Amino acid sequence: MKTARQTVADLLIRMDASGSYSNIILDNTFSANNLDQRDKAFAAALFYGVLERKMTLDYLIRHYSSIEFDRMSPKVIQILRMGFYQLLYVQSVPDSAAVDESVKLADYIGKSGVKGFINAVLRSFLRDEKRIDYSGLDKEGRLSIEYSCPKWLVKKWLRELGEEKTVQLLSSSFGRPPIYARVNTFKYNAEKVIEQLKTDGISAEKSPLLDNCLVLNNTRSIEACSAYRKGMFHIQDISSQMCCKIISPLFNQTVVDLCAAPGGKSFTCAEMMFGRGKVFSYDLYDGKTDVIRSGAKRLGLSIITAAENDATKYSPDIPLADRVICDVPCSGFGVIRRKPEIKYKPKKLTEQLPDTQRKIIENGAKYVKLGGTLVYSTCTVSRDENEDIVEDFLKEHTEFVPLVVPTGSDAVPDGYMRTMLPSRLGGDGFFTATLRKVK
């Protein structure tokens, strides 16, 4: 049976080769092997930790290696990353064990000839008392290496947010995020759900920032627990739940959710409407709409209708609605804690997104009733995907005006446009803009 470190080495090597999402590749691997819970926890922490700190770790490899980084075997690089990560960030692993176990991995990957090299590189770092030399780097460069974030993104956030908020955002991008659940208020109250989760061995407590939002702990197998099977809750980040509070649907209204998968906002809106009214949930692919349908069925939310649709193109089959939600595809820089690899995507890929986002908000506006509300949202922190899109839309559409919906939470800024930061709300980085159609 593979050890936890061997499993992580395989995961990192496979991830580099395939470009898979970290959460998917980890879940699939854990389902296929026999690691016990303790080893799974260690493997997950090491795997995500190396991904989160990759630029910092590569900076150290370049500094201490006698071989040029680009000439090294990708497999050896992964072992060195794992070794440096344990030396720097895993206090439960003695330095000697971090080095020795890294050396042993050379045999596992079929590179026995580099055992001495791995040992020498890691021990050189120990002789320097594990200090990272940032000399010669400017402010953006130091923040980039210290927080393992591409320099172009650091510069972008410094320009748009200022230094204090940028450092907060960078700091909050490490570690596993809290798991939040939304109580199915159509059928249950929070106390009943917490009680049932306790019976299932899952600890849950109410969020002090948002009604009917629960923070879950000890979540080893959420989908297998009886509370989940009974439809007592669905998993939804607190920022996304706060977006639903801003949407504020009322019973007997019609809601159109244009980019709905996996369905969290549609579910919460239907619950807020007490199961009275209509929620139309659309997404581009049939597989995604199947997920929405099965979720609605599990929760007993019969007012939800899910169907395939391209959100960038007008469809006469979509009805006029009191609330239209455009939760558009985005760069995802607000969910870096969940998928660390997102921050390393090439800048040019993010530059293509605003065109699609503009098409979706333009199209979404066509489905809003007079007096209705259009909500634009993303799970990113990026002016050109957020504020710029909304401001340009308002210049071209005088029939829409800004609308401020109070949230009652000090953790969420006031205004018709809101950027929710992990350091304030505790959830994903998130943006919402609320507009009302007045003519």
Contacts in CASP RR format, 6 or more apart in sequence:
PFRMAT RR
TARGET T0000
AUTHOR 0000-0000-0000
METHOD contacts of the structure
MODEL  1
MKTARQTVADLLIRMDASGSYSNIILDNTFSANNLDQRDKAFAAALFYGV
LERKMTLDYLIRHYSSIEFDRMSPKVIQILRMGFYQLLYVQSVPDSAAVD
ESVKLADYIGKSGVKGFINAVLRSFLRDEKRIDYSGLDKEGRLSIEYSCP
KWLVKKWLRELGEEKTVQLLSSSFGRPPIYARVNTFKYNAEKVIEQLKTD
GISAEKSPLLDNCLVLNNTRSIEACSAYRKGMFHIQDISSQMCCKIISPL
FNQTVVDLCAAPGGKSFTCAEMMFGRGKVFSYDLYDGKTDVIRSGAKRLG
LSIITAAENDATKYSPDIPLADRVICDVPCSGFGVIRRKPEIKYKPKKLT
EQLPDTQRKIIENGAKYVKLGGTLVYSTCTVSRDENEDIVEDFLKEHTEF
VPLVVPTGSDAVPDGYMRTMLPSRLGGDGFFTATLRKVK
1 33 0 8 1.000
1 34 0 8 1.000
1 35 0 8 1.000
2 10 0 8 1.000
2 33 0 8 1.000
2 35 0 8 1.000
3 39 0 8 1.000
4 35 0 8 1.000
4 39 0 8 1.000
4 40 0 8 1.000
4 42 0 8 1.000
4 43 0 8 1.000
4 46 0 8 1.000
5 43 0 8 1.000
5 46 0 8 1.000
5 82 0 8 1.000
5 101 0 8 1.000
5 105 0 8 1.000
6 105 0 8 1.000
6 108 0 8 1.000
7 29 0 8 1.000
7 33 0 8 1.000
7 35 0 8 1.000
7 39 0 8 1.000
7 43 0 8 1.000
8 43 0 8 1.000
8 46 0 8 1.000
8 47 0 8 1.000
8 50 0 8 1.000
8 82 0 8 1.000
9 75 0 8 1.000
9 78 0 8 1.000
9 79 0 8 1.000
9 82 0 8 1.000
9 105 0 8 1.000
9 108 0 8 1.000
9 109 0 8 1.000
10 29 0 8 1.000
11 25 0 8 1.000
11 26 0 8 1.000
11 29 0 8 1.000
11 43 0 8 1.000
11 47 0 8 1.000
12 47 0 8 1.000
12 50 0 8 1.000
12 51 0 8 1.000
12 78 0 8 1.000
12 81 0 8 1.000
12 82 0 8 1.000
13 74 0 8 1.000
13 75 0 8 1.000
13 78 0 8 1.000
13 109 0 8 1.000
14 20 0 8 1.000
14 25 0 8 1.000
15 22 0 8 1.000
15 25 0 8 1.000
15 51 0 8 1.000
15 341 0 8 1.000
16 74 0 8 1.000
16 78 0 8 1.000
18 25 0 8 1.000
19 341 0 8 1.000
21 339 0 8 1.000
21 341 0 8 1.000
22 47 0 8 1.000
22 48 0 8 1.000
22 51 0 8 1.000
22 339 0 8 1.000
22 340 0 8 1.000
22 341 0 8 1.000
23 338 0 8 1.000
23 339 0 8 1.000
26 44 0 8 1.000
26 47 0 8 1.000
26 48 0 8 1.000
30 40 0 8 1.000
30 43 0 8 1.000
30 44 0 8 1.000
35 43 0 8 1.000
37 220 0 8 1.000
45 90 0 8 1.000
46 82 0 8 1.000
46 85 0 8 1.000
46 86 0 8 1.000
46 90 0 8 1.000
48 175 0 8 1.000
48 176 0 8 1.000
48 340 0 8 1.000
49 85 0 8 1.000
49 89 0 8 1.000
49 174 0 8 1.000
49 175 0 8 1.000
49 340 0 8 1.000
50 57 0 8 1.000
50 78 0 8 1.000
50 81 0 8 1.000
50 82 0 8 1.000
50 85 0 8 1.000
51 340 0 8 1.000
51 341 0 8 1.000
52 148 0 8 1.000
52 173 0 8 1.000
52 174 0 8 1.000
52 175 0 8 1.000
52 340 0 8 1.000
53 85 0 8 1.000
53 88 0 8 1.000
53 89 0 8 1.000
53 148 0 8 1.000
53 174 0 8 1.000
54 81 0 8 1.000
54 148 0 8 1.000
54 340 0 8 1.000
54 344 0 8 1.000
55 144 0 8 1.000
55 145 0 8 1.000
55 148 0 8 1.000
55 149 0 8 1.000
55 150 0 8 1.000
55 344 0 8 1.000
56 88 0 8 1.000
56 132 0 8 1.000
56 145 0 8 1.000
56 146 0 8 1.000
56 147 0 8 1.000
56 148 0 8 1.000
57 80 0 8 1.000
57 81 0 8 1.000
57 84 0 8 1.000
57 85 0 8 1.000
57 148 0 8 1.000
58 69 0 8 1.000
58 77 0 8 1.000
58 81 0 8 1.000
59 132 0 8 1.000
59 145 0 8 1.000
60 84 0 8 1.000
60 125 0 8 1.000
60 132 0 8 1.000
61 69 0 8 1.000
61 72 0 8 1.000
61 77 0 8 1.000
61 80 0 8 1.000
61 81 0 8 1.000
61 84 0 8 1.000
61 121 0 8 1.000
62 69 0 8 1.000
63 133 0 8 1.000
64 121 0 8 1.000
64 122 0 8 1.000
64 124 0 8 1.000
64 125 0 8 1.000
65 72 0 8 1.000
65 80 0 8 1.000
65 117 0 8 1.000
65 121 0 8 1.000
66 117 0 8 1.000
67 117 0 8 1.000
69 77 0 8 1.000
73 111 0 8 1.000
73 114 0 8 1.000
75 109 0 8 1.000
75 111 0 8 1.000
76 106 0 8 1.000
76 109 0 8 1.000
76 111 0 8 1.000
76 114 0 8 1.000
76 117 0 8 1.000
76 118 0 8 1.000
79 102 0 8 1.000
79 105 0 8 1.000
79 106 0 8 1.000
79 109 0 8 1.000
79 118 0 8 1.000
80 102 0 8 1.000
80 118 0 8 1.000
80 121 0 8 1.000
80 122 0 8 1.000
82 102 0 8 1.000
82 105 0 8 1.000
83 98 0 8 1.000
83 99 0 8 1.000
83 101 0 8 1.000
83 102 0 8 1.000
83 122 0 8 1.000
84 122 0 8 1.000
84 125 0 8 1.000
86 93 0 8 1.000
86 97 0 8 1.000
86 98 0 8 1.000
86 101 0 8 1.000
86 102 0 8 1.000
87 95 0 8 1.000
87 98 0 8 1.000
87 99 0 8 1.000
87 122 0 8 1.000
87 125 0 8 1.000
87 126 0 8 1.000
87 130 0 8 1.000
88 130 0 8 1.000
90 98 0 8 1.000
95 126 0 8 1.000
98 122 0 8 1.000
99 119 0 8 1.000
99 122 0 8 1.000
99 123 0 8 1.000
99 126 0 8 1.000
102 118 0 8 1.000
102 119 0 8 1.000
102 122 0 8 1.000
103 115 0 8 1.000
103 116 0 8 1.000
103 118 0 8 1.000
103 119 0 8 1.000
105 118 0 8 1.000
106 112 0 8 1.000
106 113 0 8 1.000
106 114 0 8 1.000
106 115 0 8 1.000
106 118 0 8 1.000
107 115 0 8 1.000
132 145 0 8 1.000
132 146 0 8 1.000
134 142 0 8 1.000
134 145 0 8 1.000
134 146 0 8 1.000
137 145 0 8 1.000
140 151 0 8 1.000
140 154 0 8 1.000
140 155 0 8 1.000
140 158 0 8 1.000
141 151 0 8 1.000
141 154 0 8 1.000
143 149 0 8 1.000
143 154 0 8 1.000
143 158 0 8 1.000
143 166 0 8 1.000
143 167 0 8 1.000
143 170 0 8 1.000
144 150 0 8 1.000
144 151 0 8 1.000
144 154 0 8 1.000
147 154 0 8 1.000
147 170 0 8 1.000
147 171 0 8 1.000
147 173 0 8 1.000
148 343 0 8 1.000
149 170 0 8 1.000
149 173 0 8 1.000
149 343 0 8 1.000
150 343 0 8 1.000
150 344 0 8 1.000
150 347 0 8 1.000
152 347 0 8 1.000
153 333 0 8 1.000
153 343 0 8 1.000
153 347 0 8 1.000
154 166 0 8 1.000
154 170 0 8 1.000
156 382 0 8 1.000
157 165 0 8 1.000
157 166 0 8 1.000
157 169 0 8 1.000
157 170 0 8 1.000
157 381 0 8 1.000
158 166 0 8 1.000
160 381 0 8 1.000
160 382 0 8 1.000
160 383 0 8 1.000
161 169 0 8 1.000
161 381 0 8 1.000
165 421 0 8 1.000
165 423 0 8 1.000
168 421 0 8 1.000
168 423 0 8 1.000
169 381 0 8 1.000
169 421 0 8 1.000
169 422 0 8 1.000
169 423 0 8 1.000
171 423 0 8 1.000
172 337 0 8 1.000
172 421 0 8 1.000
172 422 0 8 1.000
172 423 0 8 1.000
172 426 0 8 1.000
173 336 0 8 1.000
173 337 0 8 1.000
173 340 0 8 1.000
173 343 0 8 1.000
173 422 0 8 1.000
174 337 0 8 1.000
175 337 0 8 1.000
176 337 0 8 1.000
177 237 0 8 1.000
177 337 0 8 1.000
177 338 0 8 1.000
177 422 0 8 1.000
177 426 0 8 1.000
177 427 0 8 1.000
177 428 0 8 1.000
178 215 0 8 1.000
178 216 0 8 1.000
178 238 0 8 1.000
178 426 0 8 1.000
178 427 0 8 1.000
179 215 0 8 1.000
179 216 0 8 1.000
179 217 0 8 1.000
179 219 0 8 1.000
179 222 0 8 1.000
179 235 0 8 1.000
180 207 0 8 1.000
180 213 0 8 1.000
180 214 0 8 1.000
180 215 0 8 1.000
180 216 0 8 1.000
180 235 0 8 1.000
180 236 0 8 1.000
180 237 0 8 1.000
180 238 0 8 1.000
180 241 0 8 1.000
180 427 0 8 1.000
181 193 0 8 1.000
181 204 0 8 1.000
181 213 0 8 1.000
181 214 0 8 1.000
181 216 0 8 1.000
181 233 0 8 1.000
181 234 0 8 1.000
181 235 0 8 1.000
181 236 0 8 1.000
182 212 0 8 1.000
182 213 0 8 1.000
182 214 0 8 1.000
182 233 0 8 1.000
182 234 0 8 1.000
182 235 0 8 1.000
182 236 0 8 1.000
182 241 0 8 1.000
182 264 0 8 1.000
182 267 0 8 1.000
182 268 0 8 1.000
182 271 0 8 1.000
183 189 0 8 1.000
183 190 0 8 1.000
183 193 0 8 1.000
183 212 0 8 1.000
183 213 0 8 1.000
183 214 0 8 1.000
183 232 0 8 1.000
183 233 0 8 1.000
184 193 0 8 1.000
184 231 0 8 1.000
184 232 0 8 1.000
184 233 0 8 1.000
184 234 0 8 1.000
184 267 0 8 1.000
184 271 0 8 1.000
184 299 0 8 1.000
184 300 0 8 1.000
185 212 0 8 1.000
185 271 0 8 1.000
185 272 0 8 1.000
186 270 0 8 1.000
186 271 0 8 1.000
186 274 0 8 1.000
186 275 0 8 1.000
186 299 0 8 1.000
186 300 0 8 1.000
186 301 0 8 1.000
187 231 0 8 1.000
187 232 0 8 1.000
187 299 0 8 1.000
187 300 0 8 1.000
188 232 0 8 1.000
188 233 0 8 1.000
190 206 0 8 1.000
190 212 0 8 1.000
190 214 0 8 1.000
192 232 0 8 1.000
193 204 0 8 1.000
193 214 0 8 1.000
193 227 0 8 1.000
193 232 0 8 1.000
193 233 0 8 1.000
194 204 0 8 1.000
194 205 0 8 1.000
194 206 0 8 1.000
194 214 0 8 1.000
196 226 0 8 1.000
196 227 0 8 1.000
196 230 0 8 1.000
196 232 0 8 1.000
197 203 0 8 1.000
197 204 0 8 1.000
197 214 0 8 1.000
197 216 0 8 1.000
197 225 0 8 1.000
197 227 0 8 1.000
198 204 0 8 1.000
199 226 0 8 1.000
199 227 0 8 1.000
200 225 0 8 1.000
200 226 0 8 1.000
200 227 0 8 1.000
201 218 0 8 1.000
201 225 0 8 1.000
202 216 0 8 1.000
202 217 0 8 1.000
202 218 0 8 1.000
202 219 0 8 1.000
202 222 0 8 1.000
202 225 0 8 1.000
202 227 0 8 1.000
203 216 0 8 1.000
203 217 0 8 1.000
203 218 0 8 1.000
204 214 0 8 1.000
204 215 0 8 1.000
204 216 0 8 1.000
204 217 0 8 1.000
205 214 0 8 1.000
205 215 0 8 1.000
206 213 0 8 1.000
206 214 0 8 1.000
206 215 0 8 1.000
207 213 0 8 1.000
207 214 0 8 1.000
207 215 0 8 1.000
207 238 0 8 1.000
209 238 0 8 1.000
209 409 0 8 1.000
209 411 0 8 1.000
209 425 0 8 1.000
210 238 0 8 1.000
210 241 0 8 1.000
210 242 0 8 1.000
210 245 0 8 1.000
210 409 0 8 1.000
213 238 0 8 1.000
213 241 0 8 1.000
214 233 0 8 1.000
216 222 0 8 1.000
222 228 0 8 1.000
222 235 0 8 1.000
223 229 0 8 1.000
227 233 0 8 1.000
228 298 0 8 1.000
229 298 0 8 1.000
231 298 0 8 1.000
231 299 0 8 1.000
231 300 0 8 1.000
234 264 0 8 1.000
234 267 0 8 1.000
234 268 0 8 1.000
234 295 0 8 1.000
234 299 0 8 1.000
236 264 0 8 1.000
236 265 0 8 1.000
236 267 0 8 1.000
236 268 0 8 1.000
237 427 0 8 1.000
237 428 0 8 1.000
237 430 0 8 1.000
238 425 0 8 1.000
238 426 0 8 1.000
238 427 0 8 1.000
239 379 0 8 1.000
239 420 0 8 1.000
239 425 0 8 1.000
239 426 0 8 1.000
239 427 0 8 1.000
239 428 0 8 1.000
239 429 0 8 1.000
239 430 0 8 1.000
240 264 0 8 1.000
240 265 0 8 1.000
240 268 0 8 1.000
240 379 0 8 1.000
240 428 0 8 1.000
240 430 0 8 1.000
241 268 0 8 1.000
242 407 0 8 1.000
242 409 0 8 1.000
242 412 0 8 1.000
242 420 0 8 1.000
242 425 0 8 1.000
242 430 0 8 1.000
243 265 0 8 1.000
243 327 0 8 1.000
243 375 0 8 1.000
243 377 0 8 1.000
243 430 0 8 1.000
243 432 0 8 1.000
244 265 0 8 1.000
244 268 0 8 1.000
244 269 0 8 1.000
244 272 0 8 1.000
245 405 0 8 1.000
245 407 0 8 1.000
246 375 0 8 1.000
246 405 0 8 1.000
246 407 0 8 1.000
246 418 0 8 1.000
246 432 0 8 1.000
246 434 0 8 1.000
247 255 0 8 1.000
247 265 0 8 1.000
247 269 0 8 1.000
247 323 0 8 1.000
247 325 0 8 1.000
247 373 0 8 1.000
247 375 0 8 1.000
247 434 0 8 1.000
248 272 0 8 1.000
248 323 0 8 1.000
248 373 0 8 1.000
248 405 0 8 1.000
249 255 0 8 1.000
249 269 0 8 1.000
249 272 0 8 1.000
249 273 0 8 1.000
249 322 0 8 1.000
249 323 0 8 1.000
250 273 0 8 1.000
250 322 0 8 1.000
251 273 0 8 1.000
251 274 0 8 1.000
251 275 0 8 1.000
251 276 0 8 1.000
251 277 0 8 1.000
252 273 0 8 1.000
252 276 0 8 1.000
252 277 0 8 1.000
253 273 0 8 1.000
253 277 0 8 1.000
253 278 0 8 1.000
253 321 0 8 1.000
253 322 0 8 1.000
253 323 0 8 1.000
254 277 0 8 1.000
254 278 0 8 1.000
254 279 0 8 1.000
254 280 0 8 1.000
254 319 0 8 1.000
254 320 0 8 1.000
254 321 0 8 1.000
254 322 0 8 1.000
254 323 0 8 1.000
254 369 0 8 1.000
255 266 0 8 1.000
255 269 0 8 1.000
255 270 0 8 1.000
255 273 0 8 1.000
255 278 0 8 1.000
255 279 0 8 1.000
255 280 0 8 1.000
255 321 0 8 1.000
255 322 0 8 1.000
255 323 0 8 1.000
255 324 0 8 1.000
255 325 0 8 1.000
256 280 0 8 1.000
256 282 0 8 1.000
256 318 0 8 1.000
256 319 0 8 1.000
256 321 0 8 1.000
256 323 0 8 1.000
256 324 0 8 1.000
256 325 0 8 1.000
256 364 0 8 1.000
256 367 0 8 1.000
257 263 0 8 1.000
257 265 0 8 1.000
257 266 0 8 1.000
257 269 0 8 1.000
257 279 0 8 1.000
257 280 0 8 1.000
257 281 0 8 1.000
257 282 0 8 1.000
257 325 0 8 1.000
257 327 0 8 1.000
258 282 0 8 1.000
258 309 0 8 1.000
258 311 0 8 1.000
258 324 0 8 1.000
258 325 0 8 1.000
258 326 0 8 1.000
258 327 0 8 1.000
258 360 0 8 1.000
258 363 0 8 1.000
258 364 0 8 1.000
258 367 0 8 1.000
259 282 0 8 1.000
259 283 0 8 1.000
259 284 0 8 1.000
259 311 0 8 1.000
259 325 0 8 1.000
259 326 0 8 1.000
259 327 0 8 1.000
259 328 0 8 1.000
259 329 0 8 1.000
259 360 0 8 1.000
260 266 0 8 1.000
260 281 0 8 1.000
260 282 0 8 1.000
260 283 0 8 1.000
260 288 0 8 1.000
260 292 0 8 1.000
260 306 0 8 1.000
260 325 0 8 1.000
260 327 0 8 1.000
261 283 0 8 1.000
261 285 0 8 1.000
261 288 0 8 1.000
261 289 0 8 1.000
261 291 0 8 1.000
261 292 0 8 1.000
262 288 0 8 1.000
262 291 0 8 1.000
262 292 0 8 1.000
263 281 0 8 1.000
263 291 0 8 1.000
263 292 0 8 1.000
263 295 0 8 1.000
265 325 0 8 1.000
265 327 0 8 1.000
266 279 0 8 1.000
266 281 0 8 1.000
266 292 0 8 1.000
266 296 0 8 1.000
266 304 0 8 1.000
266 306 0 8 1.000
267 295 0 8 1.000
267 296 0 8 1.000
267 299 0 8 1.000
267 301 0 8 1.000
267 304 0 8 1.000
269 279 0 8 1.000
269 323 0 8 1.000
269 325 0 8 1.000
270 279 0 8 1.000
270 296 0 8 1.000
270 299 0 8 1.000
270 301 0 8 1.000
270 303 0 8 1.000
270 304 0 8 1.000
271 299 0 8 1.000
271 301 0 8 1.000
273 279 0 8 1.000
273 303 0 8 1.000
275 301 0 8 1.000
275 302 0 8 1.000
275 303 0 8 1.000
276 303 0 8 1.000
277 303 0 8 1.000
278 303 0 8 1.000
278 305 0 8 1.000
278 319 0 8 1.000
279 301 0 8 1.000
279 303 0 8 1.000
279 304 0 8 1.000
279 305 0 8 1.000
280 304 0 8 1.000
280 305 0 8 1.000
280 307 0 8 1.000
280 318 0 8 1.000
280 319 0 8 1.000
280 321 0 8 1.000
281 289 0 8 1.000
281 292 0 8 1.000
281 296 0 8 1.000
281 304 0 8 1.000
281 305 0 8 1.000
281 306 0 8 1.000
281 307 0 8 1.000
282 289 0 8 1.000
282 306 0 8 1.000
282 307 0 8 1.000
282 308 0 8 1.000
282 309 0 8 1.000
282 311 0 8 1.000
282 318 0 8 1.000
283 289 0 8 1.000
283 292 0 8 1.000
283 306 0 8 1.000
283 308 0 8 1.000
283 309 0 8 1.000
284 308 0 8 1.000
284 309 0 8 1.000
284 310 0 8 1.000
284 311 0 8 1.000
285 308 0 8 1.000
286 308 0 8 1.000
289 306 0 8 1.000
289 307 0 8 1.000
289 308 0 8 1.000
290 306 0 8 1.000
292 304 0 8 1.000
292 306 0 8 1.000
293 304 0 8 1.000
293 306 0 8 1.000
295 301 0 8 1.000
296 302 0 8 1.000
296 304 0 8 1.000
296 306 0 8 1.000
309 315 0 8 1.000
309 318 0 8 1.000
311 326 0 8 1.000
311 328 0 8 1.000
311 359 0 8 1.000
311 360 0 8 1.000
311 363 0 8 1.000
311 364 0 8 1.000
312 356 0 8 1.000
312 359 0 8 1.000
312 360 0 8 1.000
312 363 0 8 1.000
313 363 0 8 1.000
314 363 0 8 1.000
314 366 0 8 1.000
318 367 0 8 1.000
319 367 0 8 1.000
320 367 0 8 1.000
320 368 0 8 1.000
320 369 0 8 1.000
321 367 0 8 1.000
321 368 0 8 1.000
321 369 0 8 1.000
321 372 0 8 1.000
322 369 0 8 1.000
322 371 0 8 1.000
322 372 0 8 1.000
322 373 0 8 1.000
323 372 0 8 1.000
323 373 0 8 1.000
323 375 0 8 1.000
324 364 0 8 1.000
324 365 0 8 1.000
324 367 0 8 1.000
324 368 0 8 1.000
324 372 0 8 1.000
324 373 0 8 1.000
324 374 0 8 1.000
324 375 0 8 1.000
325 375 0 8 1.000
325 377 0 8 1.000
326 360 0 8 1.000
326 361 0 8 1.000
326 364 0 8 1.000
326 374 0 8 1.000
326 375 0 8 1.000
326 376 0 8 1.000
326 377 0 8 1.000
327 377 0 8 1.000
327 378 0 8 1.000
328 356 0 8 1.000
328 357 0 8 1.000
328 360 0 8 1.000
328 361 0 8 1.000
328 376 0 8 1.000
328 377 0 8 1.000
328 378 0 8 1.000
328 385 0 8 1.000
329 353 0 8 1.000
329 356 0 8 1.000
329 357 0 8 1.000
330 353 0 8 1.000
330 357 0 8 1.000
330 378 0 8 1.000
330 379 0 8 1.000
330 380 0 8 1.000
330 382 0 8 1.000
330 385 0 8 1.000
331 342 0 8 1.000
331 345 0 8 1.000
331 349 0 8 1.000
331 350 0 8 1.000
331 353 0 8 1.000
331 380 0 8 1.000
331 382 0 8 1.000
331 385 0 8 1.000
332 339 0 8 1.000
332 342 0 8 1.000
332 378 0 8 1.000
332 379 0 8 1.000
332 380 0 8 1.000
333 342 0 8 1.000
333 343 0 8 1.000
333 380 0 8 1.000
333 381 0 8 1.000
333 382 0 8 1.000
333 429 0 8 1.000
334 379 0 8 1.000
334 380 0 8 1.000
334 381 0 8 1.000
334 422 0 8 1.000
334 428 0 8 1.000
334 429 0 8 1.000
334 430 0 8 1.000
335 342 0 8 1.000
335 379 0 8 1.000
335 428 0 8 1.000
335 429 0 8 1.000
336 342 0 8 1.000
336 343 0 8 1.000
337 422 0 8 1.000
337 428 0 8 1.000
338 428 0 8 1.000
350 382 0 8 1.000
350 385 0 8 1.000
353 385 0 8 1.000
354 384 0 8 1.000
354 385 0 8 1.000
354 388 0 8 1.000
354 389 0 8 1.000
357 378 0 8 1.000
357 385 0 8 1.000
357 389 0 8 1.000
358 389 0 8 1.000
358 392 0 8 1.000
358 393 0 8 1.000
361 374 0 8 1.000
361 376 0 8 1.000
361 389 0 8 1.000
361 390 0 8 1.000
361 393 0 8 1.000
362 393 0 8 1.000
364 374 0 8 1.000
365 374 0 8 1.000
365 393 0 8 1.000
365 397 0 8 1.000
365 400 0 8 1.000
365 437 0 8 1.000
368 374 0 8 1.000
368 400 0 8 1.000
368 437 0 8 1.000
369 437 0 8 1.000
370 437 0 8 1.000
370 438 0 8 1.000
370 439 0 8 1.000
371 436 0 8 1.000
371 437 0 8 1.000
371 438 0 8 1.000
372 436 0 8 1.000
372 437 0 8 1.000
373 403 0 8 1.000
373 434 0 8 1.000
373 435 0 8 1.000
373 436 0 8 1.000
373 437 0 8 1.000
374 400 0 8 1.000
374 434 0 8 1.000
374 435 0 8 1.000
374 436 0 8 1.000
374 437 0 8 1.000
375 432 0 8 1.000
375 433 0 8 1.000
375 434 0 8 1.000
375 435 0 8 1.000
376 389 0 8 1.000
376 390 0 8 1.000
376 393 0 8 1.000
376 432 0 8 1.000
376 433 0 8 1.000
376 435 0 8 1.000
377 430 0 8 1.000
377 431 0 8 1.000
377 432 0 8 1.000
377 433 0 8 1.000
378 385 0 8 1.000
378 386 0 8 1.000
378 430 0 8 1.000
378 431 0 8 1.000
379 428 0 8 1.000
379 429 0 8 1.000
379 430 0 8 1.000
379 431 0 8 1.000
380 386 0 8 1.000
380 429 0 8 1.000
380 431 0 8 1.000
381 419 0 8 1.000
381 421 0 8 1.000
381 429 0 8 1.000
381 431 0 8 1.000
385 431 0 8 1.000
386 417 0 8 1.000
386 419 0 8 1.000
386 431 0 8 1.000
386 433 0 8 1.000
387 417 0 8 1.000
387 433 0 8 1.000
390 417 0 8 1.000
390 433 0 8 1.000
390 435 0 8 1.000
393 400 0 8 1.000
393 435 0 8 1.000
394 400 0 8 1.000
394 401 0 8 1.000
394 402 0 8 1.000
394 435 0 8 1.000
398 439 0 8 1.000
399 437 0 8 1.000
399 438 0 8 1.000
399 439 0 8 1.000
400 435 0 8 1.000
400 436 0 8 1.000
400 437 0 8 1.000
400 438 0 8 1.000
401 435 0 8 1.000
401 436 0 8 1.000
401 438 0 8 1.000
402 415 0 8 1.000
402 416 0 8 1.000
402 417 0 8 1.000
402 433 0 8 1.000
402 434 0 8 1.000
402 435 0 8 1.000
402 436 0 8 1.000
403 416 0 8 1.000
403 434 0 8 1.000
403 435 0 8 1.000
403 436 0 8 1.000
404 414 0 8 1.000
404 415 0 8 1.000
404 416 0 8 1.000
404 434 0 8 1.000
405 434 0 8 1.000
406 414 0 8 1.000
409 425 0 8 1.000
411 420 0 8 1.000
411 424 0 8 1.000
411 425 0 8 1.000
411 426 0 8 1.000
412 418 0 8 1.000
412 420 0 8 1.000
412 424 0 8 1.000
412 425 0 8 1.000
413 419 0 8 1.000
413 420 0 8 1.000
416 433 0 8 1.000
416 434 0 8 1.000
416 435 0 8 1.000
417 431 0 8 1.000
417 432 0 8 1.000
417 433 0 8 1.000
418 431 0 8 1.000
418 432 0 8 1.000
418 433 0 8 1.000
419 429 0 8 1.000
419 430 0 8 1.000
419 431 0 8 1.000
420 427 0 8 1.000
420 428 0 8 1.000
420 429 0 8 1.000
420 430 0 8 1.000
420 431 0 8 1.000
420 432 0 8 1.000
421 429 0 8 1.000
422 428 0 8 1.000
422 429 0 8 1.000
END
